[in-house]
Amino acid sequence: MSPTRDNCSPGEHSHSDRPNFTLEDYLTMCNEAGRTASISEVARQMGVSRAYLYRCMLYASIPEDEFEAILDDVAAKGLISTTAVADEIKRRTGKAKPYIERCPHCKFELRRRRR
């Protein structure tokens, strides 16, 4: 006999380890309701961070040949990571924000970079 709500404690229900819906179900619900999907919910369903999902969206926003060129440049520098690739895309597309490194003691500007 399978446990019912009445004879088992919370968290021990046979379906308690299953998510309420899958990513495909969530996206279908959003399409049917005419609303946009939440980045937070999509990231949670995929099991990745929101930052990673935003980086993936950035990768998809540029042409494939340009993406391959950026991967080659980043690999030549020895910085293969999702963050390094995203930073290079931002620099090339003009979306990079200025980043100023300062001395922790006197706050003198050490260098200025685009991130």
N, C-alpha and C positions, 0 to 999 in steps of 0.2 A: 504494500500500500504506500502510495506516495504521500509525503507530508502536506498538510494543508495549513492555511493561515492560523487555524485555531490551535494546532498541536505542535508548532515549532517556533523557536525564538527568532527575532529579526536577524536577517542575514543568513539564515539557514534554509531559506526557501529554495526549492530545486531550481528556480529560475533567477535567483538573486545575483548570480555571477554573469548573467547575460546583459548586454546593453539593451536599452529600450528599443533602439532602432539603429540601423547601419548608416553609413555615410550616404549610400545610394538612396535609402529611404528619406533621409533628411533633405537631400537635394531635390528629390521628387516632391516632398511636402512644400518646399520653398517655391518651386516652379508652379505648382497647382495653386498656391495662395497668392502668387504674383508678388512675392517679396524677395529681397536679396538674402543670400546666405550669410550667416555670421562667421567671420574669420575665426573667432575663438572656438565656435562649435565645430567647424570643419577641422581645425587643428586638433581638437580633442578627439574627434572621431578617427582621425588618421594616426593619432599617437605621436604627433610631432609638435614642436613649439610654434608659436605664432611667428616668431622671427624667421624660422626656417621656411614657413609657408610664404611670408612676404618675399624672401629671397627667391623662392621658386617662381613667384609671380613676376619678379623683376627679370629673371632669366627668360621667361616666356614673352616678355615685352619687346625683345630685340630680335632682328633677323638671325637665322641659323648660322649663316656664314660669318656674321660679326661675332656671334657667340663663340664659334670655333676659334676665331682669331684671338679673342680675349682669353680663352682657355690656354692657347699656345703661349701667349705673353706671360700669363700668370705662372704657367708651368716652367717657363724659362727662368723666372725669378725664384722658383723653388717654393712658392707659396700656395700649394694646392689645398684650398679649403673653401667652403661655401661662402664664408665671409670675405675672403680675398677676392673671389670672383665677383661678388656683388659690389664690393668697393670699386673695383676696376670698371664695372659697367656704369656705376654712378659717376665716376670721373669722366668717362668718355661721353656720356650723354648730358653732362652739365648739371646733374642732380646732386652732386656731392656737396656736402656742407663743410664749411671751414672748421678745422680743428686746430686749436692752439695749445701746444705743450708749454707749460710754465715750470719754472723752478719751484719746488715745494717750499722753499725757505723765503726767497725774496720776491717771488711771483714774476720774475723777469721772463719775457717771452724767449723760449729756447728755439722753437721752430713752428712753422705754420704749414699745415697739410690740408688736403681736400679729402674728406671721407664721405 
